C-alpha cells in the first residue's frame, strides 16, 4: 500500500463522521409540530371574471397554487421553521370540455403548480442545504363556474372520500384532491426523516407535546406527515377558498 495514504486513513479513524462514517453523538433538537393553533392564513379571492364562452375563470387570473399553501399556516404548524420557500410554475392543461362536448386545445395557466419547502435551524435542515425535509406540491386543477368544474371533475379528482375539508376532498398517495365547487386543487406532501441529513442516530420529533423517534420506515411517521402536517394545510386551503 502507498505509505502516503496512511495519514489520510488515520484522520478518518479519528474523525469517522467527517469521512462519511456513522451517526453523530452530538444531540440534535427535535422537529416541533403543533396543531393546537393552526393559522388559517389569508383568504383567497375568487372574485374572478368568467369567460362567457367556456365558463372557466380568465386563465391569467386563476388563484395561484402557491396561495393554497399559506406561509403563515406552515409556520404555525412548524414553530421552529427558519424559512418557507415557494416556487410557482406555469402548466399547460387540456380540459375535457370548454362550454361544449369537444376537447379543447391546451391552455397555459400561470402558477398552476407550486413547490413549497420548509427549512429548519438544525444542522443540515436549512433551506440552503437543499434537502427534502418537508416539501409540499400544490396544484390548481380546474377553476371557474360550477358547471365548468363539474364537466372537468372526473379527470381532476382521485382517491377515496375523506372527512378532511368537510367532505370536499379525496385522498390517495400522500395527496388530497379537493373540489369546493368553483376550484379543484391538490396538495401533496413529501416529508422525510431528518437523521439522513443531521447524521443523528434517530429522527426526533415533538408532536403536540408528545415525543417520537424514528429510524427507518415507520407507519407512524407516515401518519404524522399526513394527519398532523398535510391535513391541517389542506383544511386551511379549503377554508380560505370558501
C-alpha positions, -999 to 999 in steps of 0.1 A, spaced: 0 0 0 12 35 -7 26 49 26 13 83 16 -23 72 22 -17 63 59 -21 99 72 -55 102 54 -67 68 68 -56 78 103 -76 111 101 -106 91 90 -104 67 120 -100 97 144 -129 116 128 -151 90 112 -181 111 107 -162 137 87 -152 110 63 -187 97 58 -190 74 88 -218 66 111 -242 87 133 -231 116 153 -231 117 191 -240 154 190 -276 160 201 -300 175 175 -330 193 186 -362 175 176 -385 190 149 -416 205 166 -450 200 151 -480 218 165 -517 216 155 -531 233 186 -534 267 170 -531 265 132 -531 299 115 -556 296 86 -538 322 66 -552 349 43 -584 344 23 -581 336 -14 -603 358 -35 -624 340 -62 -639 373 -74 -625 365 -109 -641 372 -143 -655 341 -160 -651 336 -198 -687 336 -211 -680 311 -238 -662 285 -216 -672 290 -180 -636 290 -169 -620 318 -149 -599 340 -171 -568 319 -175 -543 346 -164 -563 353 -132 -567 318 -117 -557 316 -80 -520 308 -76 -511 273 -65 -486 289 -41 -515 307 -23 -530 273 -14 -501 266 10 -501 298 31 -467 305 48 -485 316 80 -502 282 82 -469 263 76 -451 284 102 -478 278 128 -475 240 123 -437 242 124 -429 269 150 -391 264 146 -392 270 108 -364 293 98 -380 299 64 -405 288 39 -396 289 2 -421 288 -27 -416 284 -64 -445 285 -88 -446 272 -124 -470 276 -153 -488 245 -166 -504 235 -198 -538 220 -191 -562 204 -216 -598 203 -203 -623 177 -213 -647 203 -224 -650 241 -226 -686 250 -230 -693 221 -253 -686 184 -258 -653 185 -277 -619 186 -261 -602 219 -262 -567 228 -271 -542 230 -242 -541 264 -224 -513 278 -202 -522 286 -166 -498 309 -148 -486 295 -114 -509 265 -117 -483 244 -98 -462 253 -68 -434 237 -47 -432 248 -10 -401 239 10 -396 243 47 -362 249 63 -352 245 100 -323 258 121 -310 223 129 -277 214 111 -284 200 76 -320 210 76 -319 246 64 -332 258 31 -297 265 19 -289 228 25 -314 220 -3 -326 188 13 -361 174 13 -372 178 49 -408 190 43 -419 196 8 -454 203 -4 -466 203 -40 -498 221 -48 -518 224 -80 -549 242 -92 -566 217 -115 -598 235 -126 -612 269 -118 -644 286 -130 -682 283 -128 -696 253 -110 -709 240 -144 -674 242 -159 -659 225 -128 -685 197 -130 -676 190 -166 -640 185 -157 -643 168 -123 -637 132 -134 -602 140 -148 -592 161 -118 -603 141 -87 -587 109 -74 -588 87 -43 -612 79 -16 -636 103 2 -623 118 34 -635 139 63 -607 164 56 -621 196 41 -656 189 53 -661 161 28 -649 182 -2 -617 161 -5 -604 127 -15 -571 111 -6 -546 89 -24 -508 85 -23 -500 113 1 -522 137 -19 -555 154 -12 -577 163 -41 -604 188 -32 -635 202 -50 -650 233 -35 -674 240 -63 -655 266 -82 -620 253 -78 -605 218 -78 -570 216 -63 -545 191 -50 -518 192 -23 -492 165 -19 -466 161 9 -430 147 7 -417 146 43 -386 127 51 -369 116 83 -342 140 94 -314 117 106 -302 111 70 -293 148 69 -283 156 105 -263 123 109 -280 118 143 -288 83 154 -326 88 151 -351 113 136 -367 130 165 -400 149 166 -422 165 193 -458 164 180 -483 184 201 -461 179 231 -455 141 226 -420 128 217 -413 104 189 -381 89 175 -378 71 141 -351 51 125 -362 39 90 -396 34 75 -424 37 101 -461 38 95 -465 62 125 -442 87 108 -463 85 77 -494 91 98 -479 121 114 -469 136 80 -504 130 67 -526 138 97 -505 165 116 -490 184 87 -508 178 54 -544 176 66 -543 209 85 -528 227 55 -555 212 32 -582 222 57 -568 258 58 -568 259 20 -604 248 17 -615 273 44 -597 302 26 -612 294 -7 -648 293 5 
